[in-house]
Amino acid sequence: MDGFQIVLLEPEIPSNTGNIGRTCVATGSSLHLIDPLGFKLNEKAIQRAGMDYWDQLKVFRYLDYEDFCSKNPDRKVYFASTKAPRRYTDVVYEEGSFILFGKESAGIPEDILYENRDTCIRIPMLGQMRSLNLANSVAIVLYEALRQTGFRGLESEGHLRTKAW
């Protein structure tokens, strides 16, 4: 698999998943969705947030976390959680790595985090904050992984149009 692999464990809010899908298309990443989803993939909120990019998205779907693990054995997976001891900037990402995010209301179950504590990562924030928006969290971590790998394959320079007087 090329690019980074964004994994959403039981996402609940369709507009978050739509925004994450759009980010995946913009970065050449794939999106992996682990059921149960809190919405239907054809909901307007997903289409609206993903705009007209959704048909370009590489999406994989799994029955549950065990199905995801069985279909992706021996893959490097980072688990993003507010309970993680290590910052997302303290690890070295390899292209093709999976970055897994939990559902909006509860995050990743602690038993999964405990089993994978060596690859758990967090985004620093003030102590009284419960969490950041899921779509924002995905973008923050994904762009750090892309930065570390040199933004390979992405257009890195913009061009201003000539000013017409």
Secondary structure as the mmCIF struct_conf table of DSSP 4:
data_model
#
loop_
_struct_conf.conf_type_id
_struct_conf.id
_struct_conf.beg_label_comp_id
_struct_conf.beg_label_asym_id
_struct_conf.beg_label_seq_id
_struct_conf.end_label_comp_id
_struct_conf.end_label_asym_id
_struct_conf.end_label_seq_id
BEND BEND1 GLY A 3 GLY A 3
STRN STRN1 GLN A 5 LEU A 9
BEND BEND2 GLU A 10 GLU A 10
HELX_RH_AL_P HELX_RH_AL_P1 PRO A 14 THR A 27
TURN_TY1_P TURN_TY1_P1 GLY A 28 GLY A 28
STRN STRN2 SER A 30 ILE A 34
BEND BEND3 ASP A 35 ASP A 35
HELX_LH_PP_P HELX_LH_PP_P1 PRO A 36 LEU A 37
BEND BEND4 GLY A 38 PHE A 39
TURN_TY1_P TURN_TY1_P2 LEU A 41 ASN A 42
HELX_RH_AL_P HELX_RH_AL_P2 LYS A 44 GLY A 50
HELX_RH_3T_P HELX_RH_3T_P1 MET A 51 GLN A 56
STRN STRN3 VAL A 59 TYR A 62
BEND BEND5 LEU A 63 ASP A 64
HELX_RH_AL_P HELX_RH_AL_P3 TYR A 65 LYS A 71
BEND BEND6 ASN A 72 ASN A 72
TURN_TY1_P TURN_TY1_P3 PRO A 73 ASP A 74
STRN STRN4 VAL A 77 ALA A 80
TURN_TY1_P TURN_TY1_P4 THR A 82 LYS A 83
BEND BEND7 PRO A 85 ARG A 86
STRN STRN5 ARG A 87 ARG A 87
HELX_RH_3T_P HELX_RH_3T_P2 TYR A 88 ASP A 90
BEND BEND8 VAL A 91 VAL A 91
TURN_TY1_P TURN_TY1_P5 GLU A 95 GLY A 96
STRN STRN6 PHE A 98 PHE A 101
STRN STRN7 LYS A 103 LYS A 103
TURN_TY1_P TURN_TY1_P6 GLU A 104 ALA A 106
STRN STRN8 GLY A 107 GLY A 107
BEND BEND9 ILE A 108 ILE A 108
HELX_RH_AL_P HELX_RH_AL_P4 GLU A 110 GLU A 115
TURN_TY1_P TURN_TY1_P7 ASN A 116 ASN A 116
HELX_RH_3T_P HELX_RH_3T_P3 ARG A 117 THR A 119
STRN STRN9 CYS A 120 ILE A 121
STRN STRN10 ARG A 122 ARG A 122
TURN_TY1_P TURN_TY1_P8 GLY A 127 GLN A 128
HELX_RH_AL_P HELX_RH_AL_P5 LEU A 134 GLN A 148
TURN_TY1_P TURN_TY1_P9 THR A 149 GLY A 153
BEND BEND10 LEU A 154 LEU A 154
HELX_LH_PP_P HELX_LH_PP_P2 LEU A 160 ALA A 164
#
